């Protein structure tokens, strides 16, 4: 897979298609499955990517010295 030139990379659909093709290619090269069905693995991936559910502090719960 060649490197794309700098500048406009295409529409969102084109970018998604290229990203999927890239991921499929590297999974194939490494002899890994393209889809993950193990729930524990999915949770760990979400945590690593910062996608896990996080509690959000509101002004009421935040220390008064840290309020904006």
Protein Blocks (a to p, Z undefined) as FASTA:
>chain_A
ZZddedjebjfklmmmmmmmmmmmmmmmnopafbdfbfklmmmmmmmnopaccddddfkl
pcfklpZZ
